[in-house]
Amino acid sequence: MASRSVALVNRLRLGEAPSAADCALAARLLSLDGAAGDMLELVEDLEKTATGEGGARRLRVRVALVAETARLLEHSIAETLSALTRYFAARAEVEADVADEVRKPVDDVDDDAAVDAQAAAESVTGSGNVAAGLADLAVPARVGEGLDLALAQVADDCRRYQMGLTDLLSEEPDVERALDFLSAVEADMGHALHAVLRADFSDGETPYHPGLADLASAALFAS
């Protein structure tokens, strides 16, 4: 039985034989799978700790781990999206004679995937458990609630990613299915990176949008 790495390369390969772009992207996707799994496990652990009787120290330890894990996840997503850009560039070169026919479906899927990712993000709400647990440590409500929502959003993006990867590997190799998956990765992980993990300045009453690591650090400082 082929390893997950080989199975994934066979679903991504651009030609008869795997290329460097195929292998690079497969490696990044599997690395991201590990980082996403770590974040999901930590979010679940934090939820249980916040609603249990583990004490303030145990809760602070997990919040500190969220800050560090968020930074690692941010890096992994950024590397994966870069590898994805290189992959599509290589695909365009390999299939240059039909580049327009190949790229148009991908662009259409990108639009659909972006809409799906936005709709999924808007439907996610925090459980309130983490915010309630942090409130007991005198963490301001806006910080606790912001962290609670950010954790729910990034967990949803990570969960969707892992499910998509599992589905891709469970099916026979198919170009359209692989492109659909990659478009979803671009949308879901792009949302996780830019809307949740990275701090940014935006228009509105609150110009500074804190990233997940910033919120976790603020919660630690306040407690």
N, C-alpha and C positions, 0 to 999 in steps of 0.2 A: 504493500500500500504506500502510495507516494506521501511525502511529508506535506504539511500545509503550505510550506514555501513553494514546493514544486507544483502543487495543485493550483495555487494562486497564479503563479507565473504562466501556467498553461491556459488560464482563463484571460490573462492580460496580453499575451504575446502578440506582437505586431505582425509577425510573418511566420514562416514555417519553423524557424528556430528562434528561441528566446533571444531578445536583444538586451543590451545594458539598461535601457530605459525600462523594460519589463521587470528585470530583476531588481532594479533600484526602487521602483514603485512598490513591488511586492514586499520588499524588506521594510519599507516605511509603513505600509498598511498594517503589517503584522506587529511592528513595533508600537504603532498607535493603538492596536487592539489591546496590547498589554497595558499601555498607559491608561486607556479608557477603563479597563477592568480594575486597575488599582484605584482610580477615582470612584468608581461605582461601589467598590468594597468599602472604601473610606466613608463615603456619604452614608451608606447603610449603618456602619459602625457609629458614626456621629449621631445619627438619628436615634439609635438605640441608647446611646449614652446620655443624650439630652433628655430622654423620657424616663430614664432609669434613676437609680440612686448611686451612681458611680462616683459622685463628688465633683467638686470644682476642678481639681487637678486633672482628673481623667478627661474632662470636657476640654480643658485648655490644651492638653496634649493633642487631642484630635483636631482642634481648630488650627493649631500650629502645623500639623501634618497637612491639612487642607491647603494652607498657604504654599507649602513647598511642593505638594503634588500638583497644584494648579499651575505652578511655574513650569514643571516638567511636562505637563500635558500641553501647555501653550507651545512649548518648544517642539514637541512631537507633532502637533497639528501643523505648525508653520512649515516644518520640514516635509511633511506629507503633501501639503498643498503645493510646495515648490516642486516636489517630485512629480506631482500630477500635471503641473504646467509643462514640465519637460517631456512627460509621456505624450501629451497631446501634440506637442510640437514634433516629436519623433513620429507619431502616427501620421501627421500631415505630410511629412517628408516621405515616409514609406509608401503612402498611398496618394502621392502627389497627382497622379493622373486622374483620380476621382476625388480629389480633395473636397470639392464643393459638395458632392453627394454624401461624403462621410461626415463632414462637419455640420451640415444643416440639422440632421437628426440630433446630434449632440447638443447643439444650441437650443433646440426645442425642448429637449429633456432638461437642460440646465434651467430654463424658465420654469418648467413644471416643478422641478426639484426645489427651486428657490421659493416658489409659492408654498409648497408643502412644508418646507422648513420654517417659513414665517408663520404659517397657520399653526404648526405644532408648538412653536415657541409661545405664541399668544395664548394657547390653551393651557399652558403649564402654570401652576400656582404652587407656592411653597406650602409645606405641610403645617408650618407654624411651630413644629416641635423644637427645631433648633433655636428659633427666635425666643420661644418661651424658656428654654433652658438657659440661654444667654441672659435673658432678663433677670433671672435669679442671681446672676453675677454682676448686676448693675450695668450691663451693656446697653447703651441707648437703643430704643426701639427701632429707629431708622437703620442702624447698623445691623442689628439682629435680623430684622425683616429683609433687608437687602441681601444679607448672606444666605438666609433661608431660601429666597427666591432664586438667587444665582446658583445655589447648589442643585435645586430642583431642575433648573434649565440645563445646566451642564450634564447632569445625570441623564436627562431625557435625550440629549444629543448623543451621549456616549452609548446609551442603550440602543438607540436606533442604529448607530454605526455597527455595533457588535452583531445585532440581529441581521443587518444587511450583509455583513461579511459571512456570517454563518450560512445564510441562504445561498449566497453566491457559490460557496464551496460545496454545498450539498447538491447542487445541480450540475448537469453536464456543461462543458465549456460552450459558451454562446456569446458572440460579439455584442449583440444588442443588450443582453442581460448585463454584461460587464460594463458597458457604457452607461446603462441606467444606474448601476451601483456607484460608479465613479462620479456621476453627476450628483447623486444623493450625498456622497462624501463631501464633495465640493460645497454643497449647500449647507448640510448639517454641521460639518466641522468648521466651515467658514462662519456660521452663526456662533458656534461655541467660542471661536477665537475672537471675533470682533465685537460680539454683543455681550459676552460674559467674562471671558478671561482677560482681555486687554483693557487697560484703563484708557480713556479717551476723552476728548473735549467735544461737546455737542451743543447744538442750539437749544434754547429754552431757559427755564428758570434755574435749572441746575446744570451749569455748563460742564462740570467735570463728572464723568461717568467712571466710577471706580471699578477696577477689575476684581475678580474673585479673590485673588491673593491679597489685594489691598483691603477688601472687606474683612477677610479673616485676620489680617494683621491689626486692623482697627479694633476688631472685637477683642483681641488679645490685649491690646494696649488699654482699652477701656475697662477690662476686667481686672 
